[in-house]
């Protein structure tokens, strides 16, 4: 049992890291884009509240796309991917 717990924790960490690698984008650029384009309307508390509306990576991508369109930010596909990657790594942790 003592060996099993660290093994399971290691596997969970590896799975999370692998999921982050599969999601396209650059989280560092996404953070800068988020600061420049998103925090004027809301702070990061919307991502951590208990009743947050985003429940999947697809939902997160749709929300970023919707905000981009409605606020006429004109972010490119790559920039939107960067923002999604940042938000997922920092707040959501979807697989």
C-alpha positions as CSV (number, residue, x, y, z in Angstrom):
1,X,0.0,0.0,0.0
2,X,2.9,2.4,0.8
3,X,4.2,2.0,-2.8
4,X,0.8,2.3,-4.4
5,X,-0.1,5.8,-3.1
6,X,3.0,7.5,-4.6
7,X,2.6,5.6,-7.8
8,X,-1.1,6.8,-8.2
9,X,-0.1,10.4,-7.4
10,X,2.7,10.2,-10.0
11,X,0.3,8.8,-12.6
12,X,-2.2,11.6,-12.0
13,X,0.5,14.2,-12.3
14,X,1.7,12.7,-15.5
15,X,-1.8,12.5,-17.0
16,X,-2.4,16.2,-16.1
17,X,0.9,17.2,-17.7
18,X,0.2,15.2,-20.8
19,X,-3.3,16.8,-21.2
20,X,-1.6,20.3,-21.0
21,X,0.8,19.2,-23.8
22,X,-2.0,18.1,-26.0
23,X,-3.9,21.4,-25.8
24,X,-2.5,23.8,-28.4
25,X,-1.3,27.2,-27.4
26,X,1.2,29.1,-25.2
27,X,0.0,29.8,-21.7
28,X,2.5,32.5,-21.1
29,X,1.2,34.5,-24.1
30,X,-2.3,33.6,-23.1
31,X,-1.8,35.2,-19.7
32,X,-0.7,38.4,-21.3
33,X,-3.6,38.4,-23.7
34,X,-6.0,37.7,-20.8
35,X,-4.6,40.7,-18.9
36,X,-5.0,42.9,-21.9
37,X,-8.4,41.8,-23.1
38,X,-10.4,40.1,-20.3
39,X,-9.7,41.7,-17.0
40,X,-11.4,45.0,-18.1
41,X,-14.8,43.2,-17.7
42,X,-14.1,40.8,-14.8
43,X,-11.4,39.6,-12.5
44,X,-10.2,36.0,-12.1
45,X,-12.8,35.3,-9.4
46,X,-15.2,34.2,-12.2
47,X,-13.0,31.2,-12.8
48,X,-12.9,30.0,-9.2
49,X,-16.5,30.6,-8.0
50,X,-18.5,27.5,-7.1
51,X,-21.3,28.2,-9.7
52,X,-19.0,28.8,-12.7
53,X,-20.7,28.0,-15.9
54,X,-17.7,26.4,-17.8
55,X,-17.7,22.6,-17.4
56,X,-15.5,21.4,-20.2
57,X,-12.6,22.4,-22.4
58,X,-15.1,22.8,-25.3
59,X,-17.2,25.1,-23.2
60,X,-14.1,27.1,-22.3
61,X,-13.2,27.5,-26.0
62,X,-16.7,28.6,-26.8
63,X,-16.7,31.2,-24.1
64,X,-13.4,32.6,-25.2
65,X,-14.7,32.7,-28.8
66,X,-17.9,34.4,-27.7
67,X,-16.1,37.1,-25.7
68,X,-13.8,37.7,-28.6
69,X,-16.7,38.2,-31.0
70,X,-19.0,40.2,-28.7
71,X,-16.2,42.5,-27.5
72,X,-14.7,42.8,-31.0
73,X,-11.2,41.9,-29.8
74,X,-10.2,40.4,-33.1
75,X,-7.9,37.8,-31.5
76,X,-6.6,35.3,-34.0
77,X,-7.2,31.6,-33.7
78,X,-3.7,31.1,-32.2
79,X,-4.3,33.9,-29.6
80,X,-7.6,32.4,-28.6
81,X,-5.9,29.1,-28.1
82,X,-3.2,30.8,-26.0
83,X,-5.9,32.3,-23.7
84,X,-7.7,28.9,-23.4
85,X,-4.4,27.2,-22.6
86,X,-3.7,29.8,-19.9
87,X,-7.1,29.6,-18.3
88,X,-7.1,25.8,-18.4
89,X,-3.6,25.5,-16.8
90,X,-4.2,28.2,-14.2
91,X,-7.9,27.7,-13.2
92,X,-9.8,24.8,-14.8
93,X,-7.5,21.8,-15.3
94,X,-9.8,20.0,-17.7
95,X,-8.4,16.8,-19.2
